[in-house]
Amino acid sequence: MQGITLESFRKFIDGNTRFILTTHETPDGDAIGSEMAMYHFLLSRKKQVRIINADPCPLKYRYLDPSGLVETLDADLHLSRDELSTYSLIILDINDINNIGQISTQVLPLVAQHIIIDHHEHIDMKRAGNVLEDDASSTCEILYKLFRELGYTCSVDCAKAIFTGIIYDTGCFIYPKTTATTYQIAKELTEAGVYPNNIYAHVYESNSITSLKLQARVLASLELYFDQRVAVQTMLKETIIETEASYEEADTIINFPLKSEQVRVSVFFKENLDGLLRCSLRSKGTLNVSEIAQRFGGGGHRTAAGFKSKFPLPVIKEKILAILKDTLEKDVSSD
């Protein structure tokens, strides 16, 4: 692991009593899974723990949080400066504090100290004081290894949370960062009481009928470029409103075009109900979409990355297509 030793992490945990856990905006399976896993671990250490995110927990992950422990930082959540100063913050599944929403301005500057635990690639990956392992399949995989080294045996609830993060971020064990270690951890989690079919059903078979309508509308927007090697899909806020779906239910649509043998890159421009435009990128093969996302202030993995766009849709679309055209031409010339 980069940036911090196991002993340093142990001292961080043992040296503090109250913790706030948070993750990136629009949390996914690895984000919620890692928060809930860390929550159960800290409870076993007799710590006081709160989970506070910039955005709500998606409905399909509520099985990990039946008691509604995950709080949302909004107008109804009052956190005093004095109270926050007694907490330490653990930021999970994101290494860029610009992507944790209002947590970065309303919580981070006021807590006693903080650390980051993450597996995404970033140009500043080697910052000291954080747990950063960019070759791990998921943040949940990192946590499992940390917990094991610290002598913690996962409870069934903790195991469910870690398994959720792993299957989400590996696409059910098919993405490039899936290793023998990932499979071994999954085996041990199953032995701890996880039923893989139940977790799969929650993550991949629990969407609403309105989400099917949303998928149909987004797929209808499909455009193909550069000898059908690049697929582009678009979702505007009007589409969400008209289908009555939720923004979070679009999280897997970007993967659909990659099921075609010809498509090497899938680009998904998606606008939330507040008008914020995000660009998600997925690739297969050697094309590194993380490098593209970093040009626009984002990040991620070689094959899965994204960023918040500062440009309107027509402008950012033109910029991304230009970069991909140049990248694909270089790939062909180097063959």
HELIX and SHEET records of a PDB file:
HELIX    1   1 LEU A    6  ASP A   14  1                                   9    
HELIX    2   2 GLY A   29  SER A   44  1                                  16    
HELIX    3   3 LEU A   59  LEU A   64  5                                   6    
HELIX    4   4 ARG A   81  LEU A   84  1                                   4    
HELIX    5   5 ILE A   97  ASN A   99  5                                   3    
HELIX    6   6 ILE A  103  GLN A  106  1                                   4    
HELIX    7   7 LEU A  108  LEU A  110  5                                   3    
HELIX    8   8 THR A  139  GLU A  149  1                                  11    
HELIX    9   9 VAL A  156  ASP A  169  1                                  14    
HELIX   10  10 ALA A  180  GLU A  191  1                                  12    
HELIX   11  11 PRO A  196  TYR A  204  1                                   9    
HELIX   12  12 ILE A  209  ALA A  220  1                                  12    
HELIX   13  13 LYS A  237  THR A  243  1                                   7    
HELIX   14  14 TYR A  247  ALA A  250  5                                   4    
HELIX   15  15 ILE A  253  LYS A  259  5                                   7    
HELIX   16  16 VAL A  289  ARG A  295  1                                   7    
HELIX   17  17 LEU A  313  SER A  334  1                                  22    
SHEET    1   A 6 VAL A  70  THR A  72  0                                        
SHEET    2   A 6 GLN A  48  ASN A  53  1                                        
SHEET    3   A 6 ARG A  18  THR A  23  1                                        
SHEET    4   A 6 SER A  88  LEU A  92  1                                        
SHEET    5   A 6 HIS A 114  ASP A 118  1                                        
SHEET    6   A 6 VAL A 131  LEU A 132  1                                        
SHEET    1   B 6 GLU A 223  TYR A 225  0                                        
SHEET    2   B 6 VAL A 230  MET A 235 -1                                        
SHEET    3   B 6 VAL A 265  GLU A 271  1                                        
SHEET    4   B 6 LEU A 277  SER A 283 -1                                        
SHEET    5   B 6 ALA A 304  LYS A 308 -1                                        
SHEET    6   B 6 GLY A 299  GLY A 300 -1                                        
END                                                                             
